[in-house]
């Protein structure tokens, strides 16, 4: 389950960016073609976040559908798998969405002066 390692990296990146402030919410974008299981990230998140500034933060995972552009006819279309071909029959597909794994946003508690 490589999602455990990925979740550890996400928590480390967010913790570093928070600079000691508590994190209230983390929003991720996970592409359908990324090879990452959003459910596994969610499962690992609370355990990995324990003892870090991310502990107790809400996790919002937004799934991004696969999309491609045909290199033959230029059409853009949904690609539910890596092997989806264009309606014109071409397999020359440029992936334009669905392979990402992004930390989109994080919400921090306000600093008390």
C-alpha positions as CSV (number, residue, x, y, z in Angstrom):
1,X,0.0,0.0,0.0
2,X,2.1,2.9,-1.3
3,X,-0.7,5.3,-0.1
4,X,0.7,5.2,3.4
5,X,4.0,6.7,2.2
6,X,2.2,9.2,0.1
7,X,0.1,10.2,3.1
8,X,3.2,10.6,5.2
9,X,4.7,12.9,2.5
10,X,1.5,15.0,2.3
11,X,1.4,15.4,6.1
12,X,5.1,16.4,6.1
13,X,4.7,18.9,3.4
14,X,1.6,20.5,5.0
15,X,3.3,20.5,8.4
16,X,6.3,22.3,7.1
17,X,4.2,24.8,5.2
18,X,2.1,25.5,8.3
19,X,5.3,26.7,10.2
20,X,4.1,25.6,13.6
21,X,0.4,26.7,13.2
22,X,-2.4,24.2,13.5
23,X,-3.9,23.0,10.3
24,X,-7.7,23.0,10.2
25,X,-8.3,21.5,6.7
26,X,-6.4,20.0,3.9
27,X,-7.8,19.8,0.4
28,X,-6.3,17.3,-2.1
29,X,-7.0,16.7,-5.8
30,X,-6.5,13.1,-6.8
31,X,-6.8,12.1,-10.4
32,X,-8.6,9.0,-11.4
33,X,-5.6,7.9,-13.5
34,X,-3.0,8.7,-10.8
35,X,-2.8,5.2,-9.4
36,X,-3.6,6.5,-6.0
37,X,-6.6,5.3,-4.1
38,X,-8.4,8.2,-2.4
39,X,-10.0,5.9,0.1
40,X,-6.6,4.6,1.3
41,X,-5.3,8.2,1.7
42,X,-8.4,9.0,3.8
43,X,-7.9,5.8,5.8
44,X,-4.3,6.6,6.6
45,X,-4.6,10.4,7.2
46,X,-5.7,10.6,10.8
47,X,-3.1,8.0,12.0
48,X,-0.3,9.7,10.1
49,X,-1.3,13.2,11.2
50,X,-1.2,12.2,14.9
51,X,1.3,14.3,16.8
52,X,1.8,16.8,14.0
53,X,0.3,20.3,13.3
54,X,-2.1,18.4,11.0
55,X,-3.7,16.3,13.8
56,X,-7.4,16.8,13.8
57,X,-7.6,18.5,10.5
58,X,-10.4,17.8,8.1
59,X,-9.5,16.1,4.9
60,X,-11.3,17.1,1.7
61,X,-10.5,14.8,-1.3
62,X,-11.6,16.0,-4.7
63,X,-11.5,13.4,-7.4
64,X,-10.5,14.5,-10.9
65,X,-11.7,12.6,-13.8
66,X,-9.3,11.5,-16.6
67,X,-9.4,13.6,-19.7
68,X,-7.5,13.4,-22.9
69,X,-6.9,15.2,-26.2
70,X,-6.6,13.2,-29.4
71,X,-3.4,13.8,-31.3
72,X,-5.1,12.9,-34.5
73,X,-8.4,14.8,-34.6
74,X,-7.9,17.2,-31.6
75,X,-11.0,16.1,-29.7
76,X,-11.1,16.4,-25.9
77,X,-12.9,13.6,-24.1
78,X,-13.2,11.7,-20.8
79,X,-10.6,8.9,-20.4
80,X,-11.8,6.6,-17.6
81,X,-8.8,4.3,-18.1
82,X,-5.2,4.8,-19.4
83,X,-6.2,2.8,-22.5
84,X,-9.2,4.7,-23.6
85,X,-9.0,5.5,-27.3
86,X,-10.7,8.4,-29.1
87,X,-14.0,8.1,-30.9
88,X,-12.0,8.5,-34.2
89,X,-10.1,5.3,-33.3
90,X,-6.8,6.9,-32.5
91,X,-4.7,5.9,-29.5
92,X,-2.5,9.0,-29.8
93,X,-3.9,10.6,-26.6
94,X,-2.3,13.4,-24.6
95,X,-3.4,13.2,-21.0
96,X,-4.7,16.7,-19.9
97,X,-6.3,15.7,-16.5
98,X,-6.6,12.8,-14.2
99,X,-3.0,12.0,-13.4
100,X,-2.5,14.6,-10.7
101,X,-2.0,14.3,-7.0
102,X,-2.1,17.9,-5.6
103,X,-2.2,19.5,-2.2
104,X,-4.7,22.1,-3.4
105,X,-5.2,24.2,-0.2
106,X,-4.8,24.1,3.5
107,X,-6.6,26.1,6.1
108,X,-4.7,27.2,9.2
109,X,-5.8,28.5,12.6
110,X,-5.1,32.2,13.0
111,X,-2.1,33.2,15.0
112,X,-2.9,34.8,18.3
113,X,-0.8,37.9,18.9
